[in-house]
């Protein structure tokens, strides 16, 4: 199947929510592992005693840890492009960290297909808007535009 034919088939989903994930917990263990991986050991993330006295009353996840959940959520989207051979992470456009994720909080992702653009070489550039919500919170943790290049 060609990129052009898939694009025609998928255009009806542009601007629509294509997936709402289940809730997943962000644990202190994950936060600590992320801190080790990125060498970002700021006390607000890893020092539970000091963070308990800080502005949030407990440790919070790194913004980039929250953002790093995008692939986990994206792999769950049931909408697939028929005939695709490979997808690659093409980057991010606008990213905002709006509300901190406390350790032990549960998050989920609301994904909207924002755009599809045919590219040379039988490819499609897909833009999805991810809104990572925090259970029980009005404001989301993060809103990000993720770019994925699909090869046919």
matplotlib code that plots the C-alpha trace (Angstrom):
import matplotlib.pyplot as plt

x = [0.0, 1.3, 1.7, -0.8, -3.6, -3.0, -3.1, -6.5, -7.8, -6.5, -7.5, -10.9, -9.1, -7.3, -8.4, -10.0, -9.0, -7.6, -6.7, -7.2, -4.9, -5.5, -4.0, -0.4, 1.4, 4.6, 6.6, 9.4, 11.5, 10.9, 11.8, 15.1, 16.0, 15.3, 17.5, 20.3, 19.9, 19.9, 22.3, 19.6, 19.5, 17.9, 16.4, 12.9, 12.9, 15.0, 15.2, 11.9, 12.7, 13.7, 10.9, 8.3, 9.3, 9.3, 6.7, 4.8, 5.0, 6.7, 9.0, 7.9, 8.7, 11.1, 9.2, 11.3, 10.3, 6.6, 7.5, 9.3, 6.0, 4.9, 6.3, 4.6, 1.3, 1.8, 2.4, -1.1, -3.0, -5.1, -5.2, -2.5, -1.4, -1.8, 1.3, 3.8, 7.2, 8.8, 8.0, 10.7, 10.6, 11.0, 11.0, 8.8, 7.3, 5.7, 6.2, 4.8, 5.1, 2.0, 1.5, 4.0, 3.5, 3.9, 5.5, 2.7, 0.4, -1.4, -1.2, -2.8, -2.5, -5.2, -3.9, -5.3, -4.2, -3.2, -1.8, -0.6, 1.7, 2.9, 6.7, 9.0, 10.1, 6.7, 6.6, 4.0, 4.9, 2.3, 1.8, 0.0, -1.0, -0.4, -2.1, -0.8, -3.4, -3.0, -5.7, -7.7, -6.1, -7.8, -4.6, -2.6, 1.0, 2.2, 1.0, 3.4, 3.3, 5.0, 6.3, 6.5, 7.8, 6.1, 7.9, 5.9]
y = [0.0, 3.5, 6.4, 8.4, 5.7, 5.4, 9.2, 9.3, 6.6, 8.2, 11.8, 11.3, 10.9, 14.2, 16.4, 13.5, 11.6, 8.3, 6.8, 7.2, 5.0, 3.2, 4.8, 3.8, 4.6, 6.6, 5.1, 6.4, 3.5, 4.7, 8.2, 7.0, 4.9, 7.8, 10.0, 7.5, 7.2, 11.0, 11.9, 14.3, 13.7, 17.0, 16.6, 17.3, 14.0, 11.6, 12.9, 11.8, 13.4, 16.8, 16.8, 16.1, 19.6, 21.1, 22.9, 19.7, 17.7, 14.7, 13.9, 14.6, 12.9, 14.6, 16.3, 14.3, 11.1, 12.0, 12.8, 9.5, 7.7, 8.8, 5.6, 3.4, 5.1, 5.3, 1.6, 0.9, 3.0, 0.6, 2.7, 1.4, 2.4, -0.6, -1.5, 0.5, -1.1, 1.0, 4.0, 6.2, 8.9, 12.2, 14.5, 16.8, 20.2, 22.2, 20.5, 22.0, 20.6, 22.1, 20.3, 18.1, 14.4, 13.3, 10.0, 7.4, 9.4, 7.7, 9.2, 8.5, 9.8, 11.3, 11.2, 13.3, 12.8, 16.4, 16.1, 13.8, 14.9, 12.9, 13.1, 12.1, 8.5, 6.9, 8.2, 10.0, 12.4, 12.0, 14.6, 13.5, 15.7, 13.9, 15.2, 13.4, 13.7, 13.1, 11.2, 13.6, 16.7, 19.3, 20.4, 17.9, 17.1, 17.6, 18.5, 17.5, 17.3, 14.1, 13.6, 10.1, 9.2, 6.2, 4.4, 2.3]
z = [0.0, -0.8, 1.5, -0.7, -0.4, 3.4, 3.7, 2.0, 4.3, 7.5, 6.8, 8.5, 11.8, 11.7, 14.6, 16.5, 19.6, 18.5, 21.9, 25.7, 27.7, 31.0, 34.1, 35.0, 38.2, 38.4, 41.3, 43.3, 42.0, 38.4, 39.4, 41.0, 38.0, 35.7, 37.9, 37.7, 33.9, 33.3, 36.2, 37.4, 41.2, 42.2, 45.7, 44.6, 42.7, 44.9, 48.5, 50.0, 53.4, 52.1, 49.4, 52.2, 53.5, 50.0, 48.0, 46.9, 50.1, 48.4, 45.5, 41.9, 38.7, 36.3, 33.5, 31.0, 32.8, 32.2, 28.6, 28.2, 28.6, 25.1, 23.4, 26.0, 25.3, 21.5, 21.2, 22.6, 19.9, 18.0, 14.8, 12.5, 9.0, 6.8, 4.8, 7.0, 7.2, 9.9, 12.2, 13.7, 16.3, 14.2, 17.2, 19.2, 18.5, 21.3, 24.8, 28.0, 31.5, 33.1, 36.4, 38.4, 38.7, 42.4, 43.1, 43.4, 41.1, 38.2, 34.7, 31.4, 27.8, 25.6, 22.0, 19.1, 15.5, 14.7, 11.2, 8.4, 5.7, 2.7, 2.3, -0.6, -0.6, 0.1, 3.7, 6.0, 8.7, 11.5, 14.3, 17.4, 20.3, 23.6, 26.8, 29.8, 32.5, 36.3, 38.1, 40.2, 38.8, 36.6, 34.8, 32.8, 33.6, 30.0, 26.5, 23.7, 19.9, 18.9, 15.3, 13.8, 10.3, 8.8, 5.9, 3.4]

ax = plt.figure().add_subplot(projection="3d")
ax.plot(x, y, z, "-o")
ax.set_aspect("equal")
plt.show()
